[in-house]
């Protein structure tokens, strides 16, 4: 019983921290919108113009859609006759495997809780991109939308994949990563 209580408390803390993070970013974006002069209608509608000088987070130029599968302590990512494996711990693989099988446990995982949170607040996960590899660590972005607000959230690829599979989103990877780290599989 104590373990369930601890898990519940940790989940609530994670949800509160995520809400604070989202509120802070929403405030920042709204503040930038309010102070930016000559905002075009298009920038206001899609909110990309307020994200600064970064690349368009919705752009898929240089990306390819990937398929996900699991093996013991590994996820397998494949596209265009190229396959790569990412080592993960058992809990990460378990969560991704459950998402692939659309299996729901008696108690929700952190990823299930996260999906329930974004569903409850009408937040849409629009895009998941594995963007780069730095020092043997893969990086990914999750693009969320709530009304006219957009959030580009840095995430571990395993978390981004687990959530994208639960929400039915496609997952994209930068082609250069797959070309560099993948193995020919056709």
C-alpha positions, 0 to 999 in steps of 0.5 A: 500500500505504501508503494502505491501511495509513493507512486501516486505522490510522485505522479502528482508531483510530476503533473504539478511540475509539468503544469508549472512548466507549461504555464511558464512557457505559455506566459512567455509566449503570450508575453512575446505576443503582446510585446511584438509589433506588427504581428501578421495574421499568419504568425498569430494563427499558428504561433510559430512567429513568436518562437524566435529565430529557431527553425519551424518546429513543424518542418519535416524537411530532412526527417523521415517517418520511423516505425517502432518495435521492441526487443529485450532492453531495446527499441528498434527504429526503422525506415527506408531500409535502415534499422537502428537499436536504442538500448533502454531499461526494462521499464522504458521498453515495457511502456513502449511495448504496452503502447504498441500493443494498446495494452492498458494496465490496472494502474497507469504508467507515467506515460499513461498519466501524461496522456490523461493529463494532456487529454484532460486539458485539451492539449494536442501532441502534434508532432514527435521528432528525434532531432539529433545525437550529441555525445552518444545521447539522442535528443527529441522534441515534442510539439504540443498545441493548446488552442493558439499556443504552441510548446516545443518540449525537449524530451527523451526519445523513449518518453516521446515515443511512448507518448506518441504511440499512446496518442496515435502520432507518427514519429519522425527522425532526422535522416542524417541520424538514421544514415549515420547510426542505422544498418541496412535492413532490406 
